[in-house]
Amino acid sequence: MLPISLTFWAFIETILKKHKDKLIKGNYSTTDLYKFNSHFLAGIHAVMTIFTGTLYLITKELNLFYFLFFFSIIYFIYDSYSIWFNRIKEYYLYLLHHGASIYFLQCLINYEGITKNLMVFGYILIEISNLAEYYIYYFLKTAKTKDNDYYKKLLNLKMGQLIVYVLMRVFGFGYLMKITYKEIIHKPVLSGCFVSLYIMGLYWSYKLTQSYLKTKKEYEELIERTGDLNNKIIK
């Protein structure tokens, strides 16, 4: 299990680089190609985490927990190194997120029963909240024209993303943090990780709201421009 986890992410990234033409069409900068790979890897990690974590909560099979534990920690370490050595400055905030996530996962070993299960469930909620981001990034980068259909689809995607994200990260994770508070309050670093992840959720909810409103404004401006053009043609 551990040897596979250690080599899995490098193996997947190598496949993505060798077959990028099958996944994305067109010419992109080195930074954009890095971001495509990063989002694909993050998407794979999210799906595997949700699947494995859910199976663990259903079966309570310890091997599934350890798979989830090693699989995720190695991903966060691998992605942190990748961000740092590729100098993707706009992703530096993720280093804080990854560090908090690694410590959070390590602390899971120290808990059993309902507290451990609630923490795993909270982790699953976090990954569910991230899923839409990966597809939206792909859609934004590969869309050829910004017409009515483009904006309608993008607005629907962003609205869905915002609703799911707020439900999972603000209400869902917040509630789980509240009911596990008594179990973790004596560990200030773990408590800090919980609070950090929650604050990041609040911050990103705000950014997603801004993004949705910005896209809505662009769509309204497009409708106004095309409406004026149609009126001129009719006249």
N, C-alpha and C positions, 0 to 999 in steps of 0.2 A: 504493500500500500504506500509506504513512505517513499521508496525509490520511484514509483510511478508519479507521485505528487511532485517530487523534486524536478522531474524532467518534463512534466506535462505541459507547462506554460511555454517553455522554450520551444517544444515540439510544435504546439499549436501556432505560435507566432511565426515559426519558420514556414509552416504550410500556408499561412495567410500571405506572407511575403512572396512566396513562389507562385501563388495562384491568385494574385491580386486582380489580374485582368478579368477573371471570371466573377469576381465579386463587385468590382466597381469599374465603370467605363470612363474614359477620358484622362486628361492629364492633370495631375495634382502635385502640389508642392511636397517636399519631404516632410514638413510639419503636418500637412493634411493626411498624408499616408500614415504617419505615426498615429495620428488621432483616430483614423479608421481602425487600425489594428487594435489600439487601446480600447475602443468601444466594442469591437468584436469580442475581445478577451473578457472585458467586463460583463458583457451580455452572457457569455458562456458561463462565467463564474456565478452570475445571478441565477440563471436557470438551474445549474447544478446544485447550488445552495438551497434553493426553494424545494427542489425535488428531494434531495438527500435529507434536508432538515425535516420536511413533512413526513417522509418515511420513518425517520427516527422517532418523531413524536407519536406516530401510530404504532410502531412495533417495539419501541424502547430497546432496539438492538444496539448494543454498545459499539460494535464495529462500524455501524453507520455514523455514530457520533464521532468516532476517531477519524473516519474518512473526512467528514465535514470539517473537523478541527484542522487537520493537516492541509487539506485541499485549500481552505480559505486563507490560513496563515501564510502559506507559501505563495499564494496569489498576491496577497497584499505586500509581501516582501519583494516579490519579483516586480510588481508594478511600481513600487516606491523607487527601486533601483533604476528602473526604466525612465521614470519621470526625472530623477536627479541627473543621470548621466546624459540624457537627451536634452537637458536644460529647457524643459517645457514650463516656463515661468508661470503661465496662467493655470497650471495644474499643481503648483506648489502647495495650495491649500489642501489638496488631497493627501499630502504627506501627513498632515495633522489627523485627517480622517482615518488614514490607514494605520497610523500609530495607535489611535484610540481603539480601532477595531481589533488590532492584534492583541492589545492588552485585555480587551473585553473577552476575546476568545480564550486566552490563556486562563482567565479567571473562571471560565466555565468548568474547568477541571476540579475546582475546589467546592463545587456545589452538587447536590443531588436532589432528586425528587421534584417537587412542584417549582421551586425556585429556578433550578437548572432548565426545566422545560419551558418556563415563561421567558427565560433569557434567550433560549434557542428560538422560541416563537417570535420574540421581538426582533431578532436577527433576520428571520425570514421576512417579516414585515418591511424591514429596511430594504432588503433586496427586491421585494415586489415593487416598492415605491420607485426604484431606479429603472425598471424595465423599459418604460416608455422613452426615456432619454436616449437610449441607444438607437432605437428606430428613428426617432425624430431627427437625430444628428445625421443619420444616413440619408433620410428623405431630403433634408435641407441641402446637403452637399451634392446630391445626385439629380435633383429636380432641374429640368432644362429650361422651363419657362415659368414665370410668376404671373399666371393668369387667374381668373376667377376660381377655377377648379383647384389650383394650387393653394390658394388662400383658404378656401372652404375646408379642404382636407387638413391643412395645417392648423387652422383654428379648432377643428374637432379634436385633432390629436393633442393639442396643447391644453384644451379644456379637460379632456379625459385625463391627461397627465397630472394636471393641477388637482383635480378632484381626488384621484387615487393617492397622490403624494401627500396631500393634507390629511386624508383619512388615515393613512398608514403611519406617517412620520410624526404628525402633530397629535392626533387623537389616539391612535392605536398604540404607538410606541410610548407616548406620554402616559397613557393609562397603565401600561405594563411597568413603566418606571415607578409610578406611584405605588403600585401594590407590592413591588419588590424592594421598596425603599428601606424598610426596616432590616432587611437581610444584608444590604450592601452599605448602609450608612457608616459602619465601623471601618470601612475600607475607603479612605479618601481618594485614592487614585482611581479605583473602580467607579466610585461615585462621580468623580470628575469626568471619566470617559462617558458615562451615561449622560451627564449634563451637556458635555461637548457635542455628542451625537445629536442630542435633542435641539441644542441651539443651532447646529448646522442645518437641521431639518427646518427650523423656523426661518432661518436666513434664506435657504433655498426655496421655501414656499413663497417668500417675498419676491425673489428673483424670477420665479416661474410666473407669478402674477404680473410682474412688470413685462415679461416677455410676451405673455398672452395679450396684454393691452397694447403693446407696441405693434404686434401683428394685426390686431383688430383695427388699429388706426391706419396701418398701411393698406389694409383691405378696403376700408372706407374711402381712402384717398384714391385708390384704384377705381372704385365704383364711380366716384365723382368725376374722375378724368374721363373714363369711358363713356359716362353719361353725357358729358359736355361734347365729346367727340361725336356721339350718335346724333345729338341735337344739331350739330353743325352740318352733318351729312344730310339730315332730313331737310334742313333749310336750303 
